[in-house]
Amino acid sequence: MVEKSEQSLPVIDLKERQEINLALRQCMEKIGEKLLVLSGKGGVGKSTVAANLAVALARAGKSVGLLDVVARILENRDPAGAATG
């Protein structure tokens, strides 16, 4: 069962997390080559670079899929909203 936390992010129990991780691993095993475009900062053109790479590879005859994800690193916050670490 998924519940909402105080920060409105889903809370997933251990069994459901394990099921999701297994399904993700099984899907990822079917993909031969994987490329990651990362940065610790937003607004630096990661999506543009990823899209251009995907187009270039597709034009070269490769089978391409693109997954653009916004990763959030959660910090502990006090009730006033200030980061605590």
C-alpha positions in Angstrom: 0.0 0.0 0.0 1.3 3.5 -0.9 0.8 6.3 1.6 1.7 9.9 1.3 4.3 11.3 3.7 4.4 14.8 5.1 6.4 15.9 2.0 3.8 14.4 -0.3 6.1 11.7 -1.6 4.9 8.1 -1.8 5.9 5.8 1.0 6.5 2.2 -0.3 6.7 -0.7 2.0 9.7 -3.1 1.8 7.9 -5.9 0.0 6.6 -3.6 -2.7 10.0 -1.9 -3.1 11.6 -5.4 -3.6 9.0 -6.3 -6.2 9.6 -3.0 -8.1 13.4 -3.5 -7.9 13.1 -7.0 -9.3 10.9 -5.9 -12.2 13.2 -3.0 -13.0 16.3 -5.3 -12.9 14.5 -7.7 -15.3 13.7 -4.9 -17.7 17.2 -3.4 -17.6 18.8 -6.8 -18.3 17.1 -6.8 -21.7 18.9 -3.6 -22.7 22.4 -4.2 -24.1 24.0 -0.8 -23.7 23.0 2.0 -21.4 24.2 5.6 -21.4 23.7 8.0 -18.5 23.9 11.8 -18.8 24.2 13.2 -15.3 25.1 16.4 -13.5 24.7 17.5 -9.9 23.2 20.8 -11.1 20.0 21.6 -12.9 19.8 23.7 -16.1 23.0 22.6 -17.7 21.5 20.9 -20.8 21.4 17.2 -19.7 18.1 16.6 -21.5 19.3 18.3 -24.7 22.5 16.3 -24.7 20.5 13.0 -24.1 18.0 13.8 -26.8 20.8 14.7 -29.3 22.6 11.5 -28.5 19.4 9.5 -29.0 18.8 11.1 -32.4 22.4 10.6 -33.5 22.4 6.9 -32.5 19.0 6.4 -34.2 20.3 8.0 -37.4 23.2 5.6 -37.2 20.8 2.7 -37.3 20.8 1.9 -33.6 17.7 1.0 -31.6 17.2 3.7 -29.1 15.0 4.5 -26.1 15.3 7.6 -23.9 14.3 7.9 -20.3 14.6 11.4 -18.9 14.3 11.4 -15.1 14.4 14.1 -12.5 16.2 12.7 -9.5 15.5 14.2 -6.1 17.9 13.9 -3.3 15.9 14.2 -0.1 17.3 16.1 2.8 16.1 16.0 6.3 14.1 19.2 7.0 12.9 20.7 10.2 9.2 21.8 10.5 10.1 25.3 9.3 11.5 23.8 6.0 15.2 24.5 6.6 17.6 21.7 5.6 19.1 19.9 8.6 21.5 17.7 6.8 
